[in-house]
Amino acid sequence: MKNGLACIGLTTLDVVARAIDALPKEEGTGLIEGVSCAPAGTAGAPALLAARLGLPSRLISAVGDDLTGRFIRTALIDFGVDVSDLEILPGLPSSTTLLAVSSSGVRPGFHALGAGMLARVTPSALQAVSEVGFLHYGGIGGPKLDGGEGVSIVQAASRAGAIVTCDLIAPQPSAIEEVRRLLPYVDYFLPSAVEAVFLTGQQDLFVAAETFRSWGAKGCIIKNGARGLVVALDGVSSTLPAYAITPIDTTSCGDSFCAGFIAALSRGWSPLDAARFGTATAALVAQGLATLGKLESFEATETAMRQMTLNEAA
């Protein structure tokens, strides 16, 4: 059986600072707890996190030819991500997000557009997805992917026998059409609760999950923050609780769930157990800053699953 993960879609650099409860009205310097930066985005973050969990990962995306882009590439390489299909686009800045996390966990973000959304389907990318066991699609909204090109790489991965997962971020109304185009080739659709309600118009997350399945997804897991998960897998609909933690920075929790879920599937875990592992992965990431948070390894996450308390009351 083929293994390894390819991720296609958005890549950014996240710069996270905590704790910032108010911006000063005048110039000056104040002390804060910490600042961290790391590759992020719907493709960049899952690739980085999966590599941290021991799953060989390949990134299909783009950065600019600036210093930020060089930093992103270097950081990914240092963690073992294959960047052969991470294009460098001349004359463009790299997508960057500045996040000011308050002491209560509120995290207003300031995003500078750049090359990160310009992932495209190249012959090399098509070859890559024919060689891996998993494709994570985070390209909805990408101007070079929506309308057909994105579907082509998902179809290619599915035909080659890969398990296809799909997530999205801040969808626009146009995303509904793209989601419906993609889902017949998706094994596990992994939206947030807010995204699920937006896309389906259904406040009941179980109904939303079944709507996605009626659009073609084989399975659906809806991420609902501290309330845990709504899962529709193998004909069974249920909920799974999150872990009771004190979050520091929840910026990459959705991406970390996806990475943990895929990493556990790659080791032969059942989808339901893999979802539990994804929840533990997100809990560890939320307890630190930026994409990696407190995540150390697959084995350490397994240990944390046994030690952390489930938030049954949520």
ZALO-607379 format. One record per residue (C-alpha): residue number from 1; residue in one letter; x, y, z. Coordinates in nm, 3 decimals. Layout:
N
<NUM; A; <X; Y; Z>>,
...
REM end
This chain:
314
<1; M; <0.000; 0.000; 0.000>>,
<2; K; <0.126; 0.346; -0.092>>,
<3; N; <0.193; 0.585; 0.194>>,
<4; G; <0.288; 0.948; 0.224>>,
<5; L; <0.083; 1.266; 0.198>>,
<6; A; <0.057; 1.541; -0.063>>,
<7; C; <-0.108; 1.870; 0.035>>,
<8; I; <-0.226; 2.126; -0.220>>,
<9; G; <-0.357; 2.476; -0.155>>,
<10; L; <-0.269; 2.781; 0.053>>,
<11; T; <0.072; 2.835; 0.214>>,
<12; T; <0.142; 3.133; 0.438>>,
<13; L; <0.374; 3.243; 0.711>>,
<14; D; <0.196; 3.296; 1.043>>,
<15; V; <0.352; 3.539; 1.290>>,
<16; V; <0.180; 3.495; 1.626>>,
<17; A; <0.222; 3.719; 1.930>>,
<18; R; <0.070; 3.671; 2.277>>,
<19; A; <-0.068; 3.831; 2.485>>,
<20; I; <-0.186; 4.152; 2.320>>,
<21; D; <-0.501; 4.283; 2.485>>,
<22; A; <-0.494; 4.636; 2.338>>,
<23; L; <-0.291; 4.830; 2.086>>,
<24; P; <-0.116; 5.134; 2.235>>,
<25; K; <-0.234; 5.471; 2.108>>,
<26; E; <0.119; 5.602; 2.084>>,
<27; E; <0.458; 5.461; 1.998>>,
<28; G; <0.628; 5.254; 2.260>>,
<29; T; <0.742; 4.903; 2.347>>,
<30; G; <0.562; 4.667; 2.579>>,
<31; L; <0.664; 4.324; 2.700>>,
<32; I; <0.459; 4.021; 2.594>>,
<33; E; <0.480; 3.648; 2.667>>,
<34; G; <0.612; 3.536; 2.331>>,
<35; V; <0.628; 3.554; 1.954>>,
<36; S; <0.645; 3.258; 1.717>>,
<37; C; <0.638; 3.216; 1.341>>,
<38; A; <0.588; 2.909; 1.124>>,
<39; P; <0.460; 2.797; 0.783>>,
<40; A; <0.082; 2.780; 0.785>>,
<41; G; <-0.221; 2.771; 0.555>>,
<42; T; <-0.462; 2.499; 0.446>>,
<43; A; <-0.180; 2.314; 0.268>>,
<44; G; <0.137; 2.441; 0.435>>,
<45; A; <0.024; 2.368; 0.791>>,
<46; P; <-0.103; 2.010; 0.737>>,
<47; A; <0.216; 1.923; 0.547>>,
<48; L; <0.432; 2.059; 0.830>>,
<49; L; <0.224; 1.897; 1.105>>,
<50; A; <0.203; 1.559; 0.932>>,
<51; A; <0.580; 1.558; 0.888>>,
<52; R; <0.613; 1.631; 1.260>>,
<53; L; <0.395; 1.325; 1.320>>,
<54; G; <0.625; 1.108; 1.110>>,
<55; L; <0.425; 1.094; 0.787>>,
<56; P; <0.631; 1.175; 0.474>>,
<57; S; <0.471; 1.488; 0.329>>,
<58; R; <0.490; 1.681; 0.003>>,
<59; L; <0.362; 2.036; -0.049>>,
<60; I; <0.204; 2.161; -0.374>>,
<61; S; <0.174; 2.536; -0.336>>,
<62; A; <0.353; 2.865; -0.399>>,
<63; V; <0.557; 3.132; -0.223>>,
<64; G; <0.707; 3.459; -0.340>>,
<65; D; <1.072; 3.520; -0.417>>,
<66; D; <1.115; 3.729; -0.102>>,
<67; L; <1.288; 3.664; 0.230>>,
<68; T; <0.962; 3.537; 0.378>>,
<69; G; <0.935; 3.278; 0.102>>,
<70; R; <1.288; 3.162; 0.165>>,
<71; F; <1.213; 3.130; 0.536>>,
<72; I; <0.900; 2.924; 0.465>>,
<73; R; <1.089; 2.686; 0.237>>,
<74; T; <1.378; 2.648; 0.481>>,
<75; A; <1.147; 2.576; 0.773>>,
<76; L; <0.955; 2.315; 0.575>>,
<77; I; <1.274; 2.146; 0.460>>,
<78; D; <1.406; 2.142; 0.817>>,
<79; F; <1.098; 1.944; 0.925>>,
<80; G; <1.131; 1.700; 0.636>>,
<81; V; <0.861; 1.830; 0.400>>,
<82; D; <0.930; 1.768; 0.031>>,
<83; V; <0.912; 2.111; -0.136>>,
<84; S; <0.978; 1.992; -0.493>>,
<85; D; <0.634; 2.126; -0.593>>,
<86; L; <0.646; 2.446; -0.387>>,
<87; E; <0.681; 2.702; -0.664>>,
<88; I; <0.870; 3.030; -0.621>>,
<89; L; <0.684; 3.306; -0.806>>,
<90; P; <0.909; 3.595; -0.915>>,
<91; G; <0.803; 3.946; -0.824>>,
<92; L; <0.540; 3.842; -0.571>>,
<93; P; <0.548; 3.860; -0.192>>,
<94; S; <0.471; 3.553; 0.015>>,
<95; S; <0.134; 3.539; 0.188>>,
<96; T; <0.173; 3.639; 0.553>>,
<97; T; <-0.064; 3.664; 0.849>>,
<98; L; <0.000; 3.857; 1.169>>,
<99; L; <-0.204; 3.729; 1.465>>,
<100; A; <-0.237; 3.924; 1.789>>,
<101; V; <-0.363; 3.673; 2.046>>,
<102; S; <-0.519; 3.818; 2.359>>,
<103; S; <-0.483; 3.672; 2.707>>,
<104; S; <-0.839; 3.535; 2.671>>,
<105; G; <-0.757; 3.365; 2.341>>,
<106; V; <-0.922; 3.609; 2.101>>,
<107; R; <-0.699; 3.630; 1.793>>,
<108; P; <-0.762; 3.910; 1.544>>,
<109; G; <-0.559; 3.853; 1.230>>,
<110; F; <-0.408; 4.081; 0.968>>,
<111; H; <-0.343; 3.907; 0.636>>,
<112; A; <-0.120; 4.032; 0.353>>,
<113; L; <-0.212; 3.869; 0.024>>,
<114; G; <0.064; 3.707; -0.176>>,
<115; A; <0.170; 3.405; -0.376>>,
<116; G; <0.029; 3.150; -0.134>>,
<117; M; <-0.311; 3.114; -0.300>>,
<118; L; <-0.159; 3.058; -0.646>>,
<119; A; <-0.104; 2.683; -0.618>>,
<120; R; <-0.163; 2.515; -0.953>>,
<121; V; <-0.180; 2.170; -1.105>>,
<122; T; <0.146; 2.094; -1.285>>,
<123; P; <0.258; 1.766; -1.447>>,
<124; S; <0.490; 1.719; -1.150>>,
<125; A; <0.202; 1.768; -0.907>>,
<126; L; <-0.010; 1.512; -1.092>>,
<127; Q; <0.278; 1.268; -1.074>>,
<128; A; <0.317; 1.335; -0.703>>,
<129; V; <-0.045; 1.252; -0.620>>,
<130; S; <-0.019; 0.925; -0.812>>,
<131; E; <0.260; 0.816; -0.578>>,
<132; V; <0.115; 0.891; -0.234>>,
<133; G; <-0.141; 0.723; -0.013>>,
<134; F; <-0.316; 1.047; 0.085>>,
<135; L; <-0.407; 1.378; -0.078>>,
<136; H; <-0.520; 1.667; 0.141>>,
<137; Y; <-0.699; 1.929; -0.066>>,
<138; G; <-0.692; 2.282; 0.079>>,
<139; G; <-0.728; 2.471; -0.246>>,
<140; I; <-1.092; 2.584; -0.250>>,
<141; G; <-1.093; 2.951; -0.347>>,
<142; G; <-0.762; 2.926; -0.528>>,
<143; P; <-0.787; 3.119; -0.858>>,
<144; K; <-0.575; 2.861; -1.041>>,
<145; L; <-0.766; 2.564; -0.897>>,
<146; D; <-1.135; 2.654; -0.882>>,
<147; G; <-1.347; 2.569; -1.182>>,
<148; G; <-1.182; 2.244; -1.287>>,
<149; E; <-0.807; 2.228; -1.226>>,
<150; G; <-0.854; 2.141; -0.859>>,
<151; V; <-1.099; 1.867; -0.945>>,
<152; S; <-0.850; 1.724; -1.193>>,
<153; I; <-0.585; 1.660; -0.928>>,
<154; V; <-0.841; 1.519; -0.683>>,
<155; Q; <-0.967; 1.285; -0.954>>,
<156; A; <-0.612; 1.179; -1.037>>,
<157; A; <-0.537; 1.101; -0.673>>,
<158; S; <-0.860; 0.909; -0.631>>,
<159; R; <-0.800; 0.705; -0.948>>,
<160; A; <-0.451; 0.620; -0.823>>,
<161; G; <-0.597; 0.482; -0.501>>,
<162; A; <-0.515; 0.769; -0.263>>,
<163; I; <-0.745; 0.857; 0.025>>,
<164; V; <-0.862; 1.215; -0.035>>,
<165; T; <-0.939; 1.458; 0.248>>,
<166; C; <-1.062; 1.814; 0.201>>,
<167; D; <-1.073; 2.124; 0.421>>,
<168; L; <-1.133; 2.492; 0.350>>,
<169; I; <-1.090; 2.835; 0.506>>,
<170; A; <-1.317; 3.141; 0.506>>,
<171; P; <-1.528; 3.022; 0.211>>,
<172; Q; <-1.704; 3.270; -0.015>>,
<173; P; <-2.049; 3.200; -0.166>>,
<174; S; <-1.874; 3.072; -0.480>>,
<175; A; <-1.724; 2.792; -0.270>>,
<176; I; <-2.055; 2.603; -0.264>>,
<177; E; <-2.030; 2.520; -0.633>>,
<178; E; <-1.666; 2.416; -0.597>>,
<179; V; <-1.738; 2.197; -0.295>>,
<180; R; <-2.017; 2.021; -0.482>>,
<181; R; <-1.779; 1.968; -0.774>>,
<182; L; <-1.512; 1.812; -0.550>>,
<183; L; <-1.703; 1.600; -0.299>>,
<184; P; <-1.779; 1.302; -0.525>>,
<185; Y; <-1.404; 1.232; -0.519>>,
<186; V; <-1.348; 1.306; -0.148>>,
<187; D; <-1.327; 1.032; 0.114>>,
<188; Y; <-1.340; 1.263; 0.418>>,
<189; F; <-1.469; 1.620; 0.416>>,
<190; L; <-1.342; 1.811; 0.722>>,
<191; P; <-1.505; 2.157; 0.753>>,
<192; S; <-1.548; 2.364; 1.066>>,
<193; A; <-1.895; 2.410; 1.216>>,
<194; V; <-1.909; 2.769; 1.091>>,
<195; E; <-1.815; 2.658; 0.740>>,
<196; A; <-2.066; 2.372; 0.746>>,
<197; V; <-2.352; 2.604; 0.841>>,
<198; F; <-2.245; 2.860; 0.580>>,
<199; L; <-2.223; 2.607; 0.298>>,
<200; T; <-2.544; 2.416; 0.369>>,
<201; G; <-2.764; 2.670; 0.547>>,
<202; Q; <-2.829; 2.401; 0.811>>,
<203; Q; <-2.788; 2.490; 1.179>>,
<204; D; <-2.813; 2.123; 1.277>>,
<205; L; <-2.462; 1.988; 1.220>>,
<206; F; <-2.585; 1.631; 1.176>>,
<207; V; <-2.809; 1.751; 0.894>>,
<208; A; <-2.518; 1.949; 0.750>>,
<209; A; <-2.295; 1.640; 0.758>>,
<210; E; <-2.558; 1.434; 0.578>>,
<211; T; <-2.597; 1.714; 0.324>>,
<212; F; <-2.228; 1.688; 0.241>>,
<213; R; <-2.264; 1.313; 0.208>>,
<214; S; <-2.557; 1.365; -0.030>>,
<215; W; <-2.325; 1.587; -0.235>>,
<216; G; <-2.087; 1.293; -0.272>>,
<217; A; <-1.850; 1.285; 0.028>>,
<218; K; <-1.799; 0.932; 0.158>>,
<219; G; <-1.747; 1.056; 0.513>>,
<220; C; <-1.774; 1.389; 0.694>>,
<221; I; <-1.624; 1.520; 1.018>>,
<222; I; <-1.731; 1.866; 1.134>>,
<223; K; <-1.488; 2.038; 1.371>>,
<224; N; <-1.672; 2.228; 1.643>>,
<225; G; <-1.399; 2.368; 1.867>>,
<226; A; <-1.433; 2.296; 2.239>>,
<227; R; <-1.757; 2.112; 2.164>>,
<228; G; <-1.562; 1.841; 1.982>>,
<229; L; <-1.664; 1.674; 1.656>>,
<230; V; <-1.976; 1.575; 1.468>>,
<231; V; <-1.889; 1.265; 1.268>>,
<232; A; <-2.070; 1.086; 0.987>>,
<233; L; <-1.855; 0.784; 0.912>>,
<234; D; <-1.936; 0.438; 0.778>>,
<235; G; <-2.308; 0.498; 0.811>>,
<236; V; <-2.285; 0.606; 1.175>>,
<237; S; <-2.351; 0.962; 1.296>>,
<238; S; <-2.222; 1.059; 1.638>>,
<239; T; <-2.026; 1.315; 1.839>>,
<240; L; <-1.677; 1.295; 1.984>>,
<241; P; <-1.571; 1.523; 2.270>>,
<242; A; <-1.273; 1.755; 2.263>>,
<243; Y; <-1.010; 1.751; 2.536>>,
<244; A; <-1.039; 1.981; 2.838>>,
<245; I; <-0.739; 2.211; 2.797>>,
<246; T; <-0.645; 2.573; 2.854>>,
<247; P; <-0.581; 2.699; 2.502>>,
<248; I; <-0.301; 2.942; 2.428>>,
<249; D; <-0.344; 2.985; 2.051>>,
<250; T; <-0.611; 2.807; 1.846>>,
<251; T; <-0.496; 2.943; 1.509>>,
<252; S; <-0.394; 2.610; 1.350>>,
<253; C; <-0.629; 2.376; 1.534>>,
<254; G; <-0.834; 2.289; 1.226>>,
<255; D; <-0.525; 2.211; 1.019>>,
<256; S; <-0.372; 2.013; 1.305>>,
<257; F; <-0.684; 1.801; 1.336>>,
<258; C; <-0.661; 1.720; 0.965>>,
<259; A; <-0.292; 1.628; 0.992>>,
<260; G; <-0.347; 1.410; 1.297>>,
<261; F; <-0.645; 1.235; 1.139>>,
<262; I; <-0.448; 1.155; 0.824>>,
<263; A; <-0.136; 1.046; 1.016>>,
<264; A; <-0.342; 0.801; 1.222>>,
<265; L; <-0.520; 0.665; 0.913>>,
<266; S; <-0.177; 0.609; 0.756>>,
<267; R; <-0.092; 0.380; 1.047>>,
<268; G; <-0.401; 0.169; 0.998>>,
<269; W; <-0.623; 0.327; 1.264>>,
<270; S; <-0.999; 0.315; 1.209>>,
<271; P; <-1.156; 0.644; 1.097>>,
<272; L; <-1.322; 0.693; 1.436>>,
<273; D; <-1.001; 0.631; 1.629>>,
<274; A; <-0.813; 0.851; 1.382>>,
<275; A; <-1.062; 1.129; 1.455>>,
<276; R; <-0.986; 1.093; 1.825>>,
<277; F; <-0.616; 1.117; 1.747>>,
<278; G; <-0.680; 1.428; 1.538>>,
<279; T; <-0.858; 1.583; 1.835>>,
<280; A; <-0.557; 1.510; 2.057>>,
<281; T; <-0.325; 1.660; 1.796>>,
<282; A; <-0.531; 1.980; 1.791>>,
<283; A; <-0.532; 1.994; 2.172>>,
<284; L; <-0.152; 1.985; 2.183>>,
<285; V; <-0.118; 2.249; 1.912>>,
<286; A; <-0.364; 2.477; 2.095>>,
<287; Q; <-0.148; 2.474; 2.407>>,
<288; G; <0.139; 2.658; 2.235>>,
<289; L; <0.196; 2.928; 1.977>>,
<290; A; <0.170; 2.904; 1.598>>,
<291; T; <0.138; 2.595; 1.378>>,
<292; L; <0.323; 2.339; 1.588>>,
<293; G; <0.225; 2.452; 1.936>>,
<294; K; <0.326; 2.176; 2.180>>,
<295; L; <0.317; 1.896; 1.921>>,
<296; E; <0.623; 1.670; 1.943>>,
<297; S; <0.563; 1.335; 1.773>>,
<298; F; <0.306; 1.068; 1.697>>,
<299; E; <0.412; 0.866; 2.001>>,
<300; A; <0.393; 1.166; 2.234>>,
<301; T; <0.045; 1.242; 2.105>>,
<302; E; <-0.064; 0.884; 2.176>>,
<303; T; <0.062; 0.928; 2.531>>,
<304; A; <-0.123; 1.258; 2.566>>,
<305; M; <-0.447; 1.089; 2.455>>,
<306; R; <-0.424; 0.867; 2.762>>,
<307; Q; <-0.336; 1.151; 2.997>>,
<308; M; <-0.562; 1.439; 2.891>>,
<309; T; <-0.921; 1.465; 3.020>>,
<310; L; <-1.211; 1.465; 2.778>>,
<311; N; <-1.444; 1.764; 2.789>>,
<312; E; <-1.761; 1.560; 2.829>>,
<313; A; <-1.964; 1.859; 2.954>>,
<314; A; <-1.931; 2.066; 2.634>>,
REM end
